């Protein structure tokens, strides 16, 4: 997900998307510990997407103060 896409989301959509991405990350890491995932870079990409979304949430909180 690009930063433009993240900035275009509303606050509610952003929190929902974060929850979905975190659940997906948990599945990926669990599956990876049991048996290797086909593309382990997906884990890194997922973590970075979550971090970008959380950064945008924090920026919005700071801007509203």
PDB file of N, CA, C and O in Angstrom:
ATOM      1  N   UNK A   1       0.832  -1.168   0.000  1.00  0.00           N
ATOM      2  CA  UNK A   1       0.000   0.000   0.000  1.00  0.00           C
ATOM      3  C   UNK A   1       0.885   1.242   0.000  1.00  0.00           C
ATOM      4  O   UNK A   1       1.834   1.348   0.777  1.00  0.00           O
ATOM      5  N   UNK A   2       0.557   2.168  -0.878  1.00  0.00           N
ATOM      6  CA  UNK A   2       1.371   3.373  -0.965  1.00  0.00           C
ATOM      7  C   UNK A   2       0.907   4.406   0.058  1.00  0.00           C
ATOM      8  O   UNK A   2      -0.180   4.293   0.626  1.00  0.00           O
ATOM      9  N   UNK A   3       1.734   5.395   0.279  1.00  0.00           N
ATOM     10  CA  UNK A   3       1.385   6.431   1.247  1.00  0.00           C
ATOM     11  C   UNK A   3       0.188   7.248   0.780  1.00  0.00           C
ATOM     12  O   UNK A   3      -0.597   7.714   1.605  1.00  0.00           O
ATOM     13  N   UNK A   4       0.036   7.429  -0.525  1.00  0.00           N
ATOM     14  CA  UNK A   4      -1.128   8.145  -1.044  1.00  0.00           C
ATOM     15  C   UNK A   4      -2.410   7.389  -0.715  1.00  0.00           C
ATOM     16  O   UNK A   4      -3.416   7.990  -0.337  1.00  0.00           O
ATOM     17  N   UNK A   5      -2.367   6.069  -0.862  1.00  0.00           N
ATOM     18  CA  UNK A   5      -3.540   5.255  -0.549  1.00  0.00           C
ATOM     19  C   UNK A   5      -3.857   5.320   0.942  1.00  0.00           C
ATOM     20  O   UNK A   5      -5.022   5.398   1.334  1.00  0.00           O
ATOM     21  N   UNK A   6      -2.822   5.289   1.761  1.00  0.00           N
ATOM     22  CA  UNK A   6      -3.016   5.335   3.211  1.00  0.00           C
ATOM     23  C   UNK A   6      -3.601   6.677   3.623  1.00  0.00           C
ATOM     24  O   UNK A   6      -4.514   6.727   4.447  1.00  0.00           O
ATOM     25  N   UNK A   7      -3.090   7.757   3.063  1.00  0.00           N
ATOM     26  CA  UNK A   7      -3.583   9.089   3.412  1.00  0.00           C
ATOM     27  C   UNK A   7      -5.007   9.310   2.923  1.00  0.00           C
ATOM     28  O   UNK A   7      -5.730  10.133   3.485  1.00  0.00           O
ATOM     29  N   UNK A   8      -5.419   8.592   1.893  1.00  0.00           N
ATOM     30  CA  UNK A   8      -6.760   8.724   1.349  1.00  0.00           C
ATOM     31  C   UNK A   8      -7.831   8.021   2.170  1.00  0.00           C
ATOM     32  O   UNK A   8      -9.022   8.258   1.973  1.00  0.00           O
ATOM     33  N   UNK A   9      -7.411   7.153   3.094  1.00  0.00           N
ATOM     34  CA  UNK A   9      -8.373   6.412   3.907  1.00  0.00           C
ATOM     35  C   UNK A   9      -8.883   7.278   5.052  1.00  0.00           C
ATOM     36  O   UNK A   9      -8.176   8.155   5.549  1.00  0.00           O
ATOM     37  N   UNK A  10     -10.122   7.019   5.462  1.00  0.00           N
ATOM     38  CA  UNK A  10     -10.663   7.709   6.632  1.00  0.00           C
ATOM     39  C   UNK A  10     -10.090   7.063   7.895  1.00  0.00           C
ATOM     40  O   UNK A  10      -9.450   6.014   7.825  1.00  0.00           O
ATOM     41  N   UNK A  11     -10.321   7.689   9.039  1.00  0.00           N
ATOM     42  CA  UNK A  11      -9.794   7.154  10.296  1.00  0.00           C
ATOM     43  C   UNK A  11     -10.339   5.763  10.582  1.00  0.00           C
ATOM     44  O   UNK A  11      -9.594   4.873  10.992  1.00  0.00           O
ATOM     45  N   UNK A  12     -11.635   5.574  10.365  1.00  0.00           N
ATOM     46  CA  UNK A  12     -12.249   4.282  10.646  1.00  0.00           C
ATOM     47  C   UNK A  12     -11.722   3.206   9.699  1.00  0.00           C
ATOM     48  O   UNK A  12     -11.425   2.090  10.126  1.00  0.00           O
ATOM     49  N   UNK A  13     -11.608   3.540   8.418  1.00  0.00           N
ATOM     50  CA  UNK A  13     -11.077   2.587   7.452  1.00  0.00           C
ATOM     51  C   UNK A  13      -9.637   2.219   7.781  1.00  0.00           C
ATOM     52  O   UNK A  13      -9.218   1.074   7.605  1.00  0.00           O
ATOM     53  N   UNK A  14      -8.897   3.194   8.254  1.00  0.00           N
ATOM     54  CA  UNK A  14      -7.496   2.969   8.595  1.00  0.00           C
ATOM     55  C   UNK A  14      -7.368   2.011   9.767  1.00  0.00           C
ATOM     56  O   UNK A  14      -6.539   1.101   9.731  1.00  0.00           O
ATOM     57  N   UNK A  15      -8.171   2.198  10.801  1.00  0.00           N
ATOM     58  CA  UNK A  15      -8.104   1.296  11.955  1.00  0.00           C
ATOM     59  C   UNK A  15      -8.560  -0.111  11.581  1.00  0.00           C
ATOM     60  O   UNK A  15      -8.004  -1.093  12.073  1.00  0.00           O
ATOM     61  N   UNK A  16      -9.570  -0.218  10.714  1.00  0.00           N
ATOM     62  CA  UNK A  16     -10.017  -1.538  10.262  1.00  0.00           C
ATOM     63  C   UNK A  16      -8.931  -2.225   9.452  1.00  0.00           C
ATOM     64  O   UNK A  16      -8.689  -3.422   9.609  1.00  0.00           O
ATOM     65  N   UNK A  17      -8.284  -1.466   8.591  1.00  0.00           N
ATOM     66  CA  UNK A  17      -7.220  -2.016   7.751  1.00  0.00           C
ATOM     67  C   UNK A  17      -6.038  -2.474   8.603  1.00  0.00           C
ATOM     68  O   UNK A  17      -5.423  -3.499   8.306  1.00  0.00           O
ATOM     69  N   UNK A  18      -5.715  -1.728   9.653  1.00  0.00           N
ATOM     70  CA  UNK A  18      -4.633  -2.116  10.554  1.00  0.00           C
ATOM     71  C   UNK A  18      -4.967  -3.437  11.230  1.00  0.00           C
ATOM     72  O   UNK A  18      -4.111  -4.316  11.337  1.00  0.00           O
ATOM     73  N   UNK A  19      -6.213  -3.583  11.690  1.00  0.00           N
ATOM     74  CA  UNK A  19      -6.623  -4.819  12.357  1.00  0.00           C
ATOM     75  C   UNK A  19      -6.527  -6.009  11.404  1.00  0.00           C
ATOM     76  O   UNK A  19      -6.079  -7.086  11.796  1.00  0.00           O
ATOM     77  N   UNK A  20      -6.943  -5.817  10.167  1.00  0.00           N
ATOM     78  CA  UNK A  20      -6.874  -6.894   9.172  1.00  0.00           C
ATOM     79  C   UNK A  20      -5.422  -7.265   8.882  1.00  0.00           C
ATOM     80  O   UNK A  20      -5.076  -8.445   8.814  1.00  0.00           O
ATOM     81  N   UNK A  21      -4.590  -6.265   8.713  1.00  0.00           N
ATOM     82  CA  UNK A  21      -3.173  -6.522   8.421  1.00  0.00           C
ATOM     83  C   UNK A  21      -2.472  -7.230   9.592  1.00  0.00           C
ATOM     84  O   UNK A  21      -1.642  -8.113   9.380  1.00  0.00           O
ATOM     85  N   UNK A  22      -2.810  -6.838  10.820  1.00  0.00           N
ATOM     86  CA  UNK A  22      -2.206  -7.497  11.986  1.00  0.00           C
ATOM     87  C   UNK A  22      -2.629  -8.954  12.068  1.00  0.00           C
ATOM     88  O   UNK A  22      -1.814  -9.820  12.387  1.00  0.00           O
ATOM     89  N   UNK A  23      -3.900  -9.233  11.781  1.00  0.00           N
ATOM     90  CA  UNK A  23      -4.371 -10.620  11.790  1.00  0.00           C
ATOM     91  C   UNK A  23      -3.670 -11.428  10.707  1.00  0.00           C
ATOM     92  O   UNK A  23      -3.299 -12.581  10.927  1.00  0.00           O
ATOM     93  N   UNK A  24      -3.491 -10.827   9.548  1.00  0.00           N
ATOM     94  CA  UNK A  24      -2.798 -11.492   8.447  1.00  0.00           C
ATOM     95  C   UNK A  24      -1.339 -11.760   8.804  1.00  0.00           C
ATOM     96  O   UNK A  24      -0.797 -12.816   8.478  1.00  0.00           O
ATOM     97  N   UNK A  25      -0.712 -10.801   9.473  1.00  0.00           N
ATOM     98  CA  UNK A  25       0.679 -10.978   9.896  1.00  0.00           C
ATOM     99  C   UNK A  25       0.798 -12.124  10.894  1.00  0.00           C
ATOM    100  O   UNK A  25       1.732 -12.922  10.815  1.00  0.00           O
ATOM    101  N   UNK A  26      -0.139 -12.208  11.829  1.00  0.00           N
ATOM    102  CA  UNK A  26      -0.115 -13.306  12.792  1.00  0.00           C
ATOM    103  C   UNK A  26      -0.244 -14.650  12.094  1.00  0.00           C
ATOM    104  O   UNK A  26       0.451 -15.600  12.454  1.00  0.00           O
ATOM    105  N   UNK A  27      -1.123 -14.745  11.099  1.00  0.00           N
ATOM    106  CA  UNK A  27      -1.279 -15.991  10.342  1.00  0.00           C
ATOM    107  C   UNK A  27       0.013 -16.340   9.618  1.00  0.00           C
ATOM    108  O   UNK A  27       0.473 -17.481   9.652  1.00  0.00           O
ATOM    109  N   UNK A  28       0.593 -15.334   8.961  1.00  0.00           N
ATOM    110  CA  UNK A  28       1.825 -15.576   8.203  1.00  0.00           C
ATOM    111  C   UNK A  28       2.958 -16.056   9.099  1.00  0.00           C
ATOM    112  O   UNK A  28       3.659 -17.010   8.762  1.00  0.00           O
ATOM    113  N   UNK A  29       3.138 -15.398  10.238  1.00  0.00           N
ATOM    114  CA  UNK A  29       4.235 -15.789  11.117  1.00  0.00           C
ATOM    115  C   UNK A  29       4.001 -17.169  11.719  1.00  0.00           C
ATOM    116  O   UNK A  29       4.942 -17.948  11.874  1.00  0.00           O
ATOM    117  N   UNK A  30       2.757 -17.473  12.057  1.00  0.00           N
ATOM    118  CA  UNK A  30       2.450 -18.797  12.593  1.00  0.00           C
ATOM    119  C   UNK A  30       2.705 -19.869  11.535  1.00  0.00           C
ATOM    120  O   UNK A  30       3.320 -20.895  11.824  1.00  0.00           O
ATOM    121  N   UNK A  31       2.237 -19.632  10.321  1.00  0.00           N
ATOM    122  CA  UNK A  31       2.464 -20.587   9.236  1.00  0.00           C
ATOM    123  C   UNK A  31       3.944 -20.724   8.918  1.00  0.00           C
ATOM    124  O   UNK A  31       4.411 -21.804   8.556  1.00  0.00           O
ATOM    125  N   UNK A  32       4.678 -19.632   9.054  1.00  0.00           N
ATOM    126  CA  UNK A  32       6.108 -19.671   8.752  1.00  0.00           C
ATOM    127  C   UNK A  32       6.876 -20.465   9.808  1.00  0.00           C
ATOM    128  O   UNK A  32       7.879 -21.101   9.486  1.00  0.00           O
ATOM    129  N   UNK A  33       6.423 -20.436  11.059  1.00  0.00           N
ATOM    130  CA  UNK A  33       7.109 -21.219  12.077  1.00  0.00           C
ATOM    131  C   UNK A  33       6.837 -22.707  11.909  1.00  0.00           C
ATOM    132  O   UNK A  33       7.692 -23.537  12.218  1.00  0.00           O
ATOM    133  N   UNK A  34       5.652 -23.045  11.424  1.00  0.00           N
ATOM    134  CA  UNK A  34       5.304 -24.452  11.229  1.00  0.00           C
ATOM    135  C   UNK A  34       6.003 -25.006   9.997  1.00  0.00           C
ATOM    136  O   UNK A  34       6.691 -26.024  10.067  1.00  0.00           O
ATOM    137  N   UNK A  35       5.827 -24.341   8.891  1.00  0.00           N
ATOM    138  CA  UNK A  35       6.504 -24.735   7.663  1.00  0.00           C
ATOM    139  C   UNK A  35       6.846 -23.458   6.896  1.00  0.00           C
ATOM    140  O   UNK A  35       6.089 -22.489   6.947  1.00  0.00           O
ATOM    141  N   UNK A  36       7.962 -23.445   6.197  1.00  0.00           N
ATOM    142  CA  UNK A  36       8.391 -22.220   5.519  1.00  0.00           C
ATOM    143  C   UNK A  36       7.336 -21.692   4.550  1.00  0.00           C
ATOM    144  O   UNK A  36       6.725 -22.452   3.799  1.00  0.00           O
ATOM    145  N   UNK A  37       7.139 -20.387   4.582  1.00  0.00           N
ATOM    146  CA  UNK A  37       6.212 -19.731   3.680  1.00  0.00           C
ATOM    147  C   UNK A  37       6.859 -19.656   2.305  1.00  0.00           C
ATOM    148  O   UNK A  37       8.082 -19.565   2.195  1.00  0.00           O
ATOM    149  N   UNK A  38       6.047 -19.694   1.266  1.00  0.00           N
ATOM    150  CA  UNK A  38       6.565 -19.661  -0.095  1.00  0.00           C
ATOM    151  C   UNK A  38       7.380 -18.395  -0.363  1.00  0.00           C
ATOM    152  O   UNK A  38       8.439 -18.447  -0.988  1.00  0.00           O
ATOM    153  N   UNK A  39       6.870 -17.257   0.119  1.00  0.00           N
ATOM    154  CA  UNK A  39       7.564 -15.996  -0.082  1.00  0.00           C
ATOM    155  C   UNK A  39       7.704 -15.290   1.277  1.00  0.00           C
ATOM    156  O   UNK A  39       6.789 -14.576   1.687  1.00  0.00           O
ATOM    157  N   UNK A  40       8.820 -15.474   1.973  1.00  0.00           N
ATOM    158  CA  UNK A  40       8.975 -14.874   3.300  1.00  0.00           C
ATOM    159  C   UNK A  40       9.055 -13.353   3.285  1.00  0.00           C
ATOM    160  O   UNK A  40       8.941 -12.723   4.336  1.00  0.00           O
ATOM    161  N   UNK A  41       9.246 -12.758   2.127  1.00  0.00           N
ATOM    162  CA  UNK A  41       9.275 -11.293   2.040  1.00  0.00           C
ATOM    163  C   UNK A  41       7.896 -10.707   2.330  1.00  0.00           C
ATOM    164  O   UNK A  41       7.785  -9.530   2.671  1.00  0.00           O
ATOM    165  N   UNK A  42       6.845 -11.516   2.198  1.00  0.00           N
ATOM    166  CA  UNK A  42       5.491 -11.047   2.508  1.00  0.00           C
ATOM    167  C   UNK A  42       5.391 -10.613   3.961  1.00  0.00           C
ATOM    168  O   UNK A  42       4.664  -9.671   4.275  1.00  0.00           O
ATOM    169  N   UNK A  43       6.106 -11.282   4.846  1.00  0.00           N
ATOM    170  CA  UNK A  43       6.084 -10.935   6.270  1.00  0.00           C
ATOM    171  C   UNK A  43       6.661  -9.538   6.459  1.00  0.00           C
ATOM    172  O   UNK A  43       6.084  -8.721   7.177  1.00  0.00           O
ATOM    173  N   UNK A  44       7.775  -9.266   5.832  1.00  0.00           N
ATOM    174  CA  UNK A  44       8.418  -7.962   5.947  1.00  0.00           C
ATOM    175  C   UNK A  44       7.540  -6.866   5.351  1.00  0.00           C
ATOM    176  O   UNK A  44       7.394  -5.796   5.941  1.00  0.00           O
ATOM    177  N   UNK A  45       6.966  -7.126   4.201  1.00  0.00           N
ATOM    178  CA  UNK A  45       6.093  -6.149   3.543  1.00  0.00           C
ATOM    179  C   UNK A  45       4.882  -5.852   4.416  1.00  0.00           C
ATOM    180  O   UNK A  45       4.471  -4.698   4.543  1.00  0.00           O
ATOM    181  N   UNK A  46       4.315  -6.879   5.012  1.00  0.00           N
ATOM    182  CA  UNK A  46       3.151  -6.715   5.876  1.00  0.00           C
ATOM    183  C   UNK A  46       3.497  -5.869   7.097  1.00  0.00           C
ATOM    184  O   UNK A  46       2.732  -4.984   7.478  1.00  0.00           O
ATOM    185  N   UNK A  47       4.649  -6.139   7.710  1.00  0.00           N
ATOM    186  CA  UNK A  47       5.088  -5.349   8.871  1.00  0.00           C
ATOM    187  C   UNK A  47       5.269  -3.886   8.494  1.00  0.00           C
ATOM    188  O   UNK A  47       4.893  -2.999   9.260  1.00  0.00           O
ATOM    189  N   UNK A  48       5.837  -3.628   7.335  1.00  0.00           N
ATOM    190  CA  UNK A  48       6.070  -2.257   6.899  1.00  0.00           C
ATOM    191  C   UNK A  48       4.754  -1.536   6.606  1.00  0.00           C
ATOM    192  O   UNK A  48       4.618  -0.348   6.898  1.00  0.00           O
ATOM    193  N   UNK A  49       3.783  -2.255   6.028  1.00  0.00           N
ATOM    194  CA  UNK A  49       2.471  -1.651   5.786  1.00  0.00           C
ATOM    195  C   UNK A  49       1.809  -1.258   7.099  1.00  0.00           C
ATOM    196  O   UNK A  49       1.228  -0.178   7.203  1.00  0.00           O
ATOM    197  N   UNK A  50       1.892  -2.118   8.088  1.00  0.00           N
ATOM    198  CA  UNK A  50       1.314  -1.821   9.404  1.00  0.00           C
ATOM    199  C   UNK A  50       1.999  -0.598  10.007  1.00  0.00           C
ATOM    200  O   UNK A  50       1.336   0.283  10.556  1.00  0.00           O
ATOM    201  N   UNK A  51       3.307  -0.545   9.906  1.00  0.00           N
ATOM    202  CA  UNK A  51       4.050   0.582  10.463  1.00  0.00           C
ATOM    203  C   UNK A  51       3.673   1.889   9.761  1.00  0.00           C
ATOM    204  O   UNK A  51       3.536   2.924  10.412  1.00  0.00           O
ATOM    205  N   UNK A  52       3.507   1.844   8.454  1.00  0.00           N
ATOM    206  CA  UNK A  52       3.112   3.052   7.715  1.00  0.00           C
ATOM    207  C   UNK A  52       1.730   3.531   8.137  1.00  0.00           C
ATOM    208  O   UNK A  52       1.501   4.730   8.300  1.00  0.00           O
ATOM    209  N   UNK A  53       0.815   2.589   8.310  1.00  0.00           N
ATOM    210  CA  UNK A  53      -0.536   2.957   8.716  1.00  0.00           C
ATOM    211  C   UNK A  53      -0.553   3.523  10.137  1.00  0.00           C
ATOM    212  O   UNK A  53      -1.256   4.495  10.414  1.00  0.00           O
ATOM    213  N   UNK A  54       0.218   2.916  11.026  1.00  0.00           N
ATOM    214  CA  UNK A  54       0.284   3.421  12.394  1.00  0.00           C
ATOM    215  C   UNK A  54       0.926   4.803  12.446  1.00  0.00           C
ATOM    216  O   UNK A  54       0.533   5.645  13.253  1.00  0.00           O
ATOM    217  N   UNK A  55       1.902   5.032  11.593  1.00  0.00           N
ATOM    218  CA  UNK A  55       2.537   6.347  11.510  1.00  0.00           C
ATOM    219  C   UNK A  55       1.520   7.396  11.073  1.00  0.00           C
ATOM    220  O   UNK A  55       1.491   8.501  11.613  1.00  0.00           O
ATOM    221  N   UNK A  56       0.692   7.051  10.101  1.00  0.00           N
ATOM    222  CA  UNK A  56      -0.331   7.991   9.633  1.00  0.00           C
ATOM    223  C   UNK A  56      -1.351   8.280  10.739  1.00  0.00           C
ATOM    224  O   UNK A  56      -1.787   9.421  10.893  1.00  0.00           O
ATOM    225  N   UNK A  57      -1.731   7.265  11.501  1.00  0.00           N
ATOM    226  CA  UNK A  57      -2.663   7.462  12.618  1.00  0.00           C
ATOM    227  C   UNK A  57      -2.055   8.424  13.635  1.00  0.00           C
ATOM    228  O   UNK A  57      -2.727   9.341  14.106  1.00  0.00           O
ATOM    229  N   UNK A  58      -0.792   8.217  13.971  1.00  0.00           N
ATOM    230  CA  UNK A  58      -0.123   9.089  14.936  1.00  0.00           C
ATOM    231  C   UNK A  58       0.012  10.516  14.403  1.00  0.00           C
ATOM    232  O   UNK A  58      -0.153  11.472  15.161  1.00  0.00           O
ATOM    233  N   UNK A  59       0.305  10.672  13.123  1.00  0.00           N
ATOM    234  CA  UNK A  59       0.403  12.004  12.527  1.00  0.00           C
ATOM    235  C   UNK A  59      -0.938  12.734  12.580  1.00  0.00           C
ATOM    236  O   UNK A  59      -0.986  13.939  12.828  1.00  0.00           O
ATOM    237  N   UNK A  60      -2.019  12.003  12.346  1.00  0.00           N
ATOM    238  CA  UNK A  60      -3.347  12.609  12.406  1.00  0.00           C
ATOM    239  C   UNK A  60      -3.694  13.028  13.824  1.00  0.00           C
ATOM    240  O   UNK A  60      -4.312  14.071  14.034  1.00  0.00           O
ATOM    241  N   UNK A  61      -3.300  12.218  14.795  1.00  0.00           N
ATOM    242  CA  UNK A  61      -3.545  12.576  16.207  1.00  0.00           C
ATOM    243  C   UNK A  61      -2.776  13.830  16.583  1.00  0.00           C
ATOM    244  O   UNK A  61      -3.312  14.707  17.261  1.00  0.00           O
ATOM    245  N   UNK A  62      -1.540  13.924  16.153  1.00  0.00           N
ATOM    246  CA  UNK A  62      -0.724  15.099  16.458  1.00  0.00           C
ATOM    247  C   UNK A  62      -1.281  16.350  15.782  1.00  0.00           C
ATOM    248  O   UNK A  62      -1.254  17.438  16.357  1.00  0.00           O
ATOM    249  N   UNK A  63      -1.783  16.189  14.561  1.00  0.00           N
ATOM    250  CA  UNK A  63      -2.306  17.329  13.814  1.00  0.00           C
ATOM    251  C   UNK A  63      -3.617  17.842  14.419  1.00  0.00           C
ATOM    252  O   UNK A  63      -3.930  19.027  14.309  1.00  0.00           O
ATOM    253  N   UNK A  64      -4.371  16.962  15.048  1.00  0.00           N
ATOM    254  CA  UNK A  64      -5.654  17.379  15.608  1.00  0.00           C
ATOM    255  C   UNK A  64      -5.507  18.099  16.946  1.00  0.00           C
ATOM    256  O   UNK A  64      -6.445  18.745  17.414  1.00  0.00           O
ATOM    257  N   UNK A  65      -4.349  17.988  17.552  1.00  0.00           N
ATOM    258  CA  UNK A  65      -4.127  18.646  18.850  1.00  0.00           C
ATOM    259  C   UNK A  65      -3.882  20.114  18.710  1.00  0.00           C
ATOM    260  O   UNK A  65      -3.679  20.804  19.709  1.00  0.00           O
TER     261      UNK A  65
END
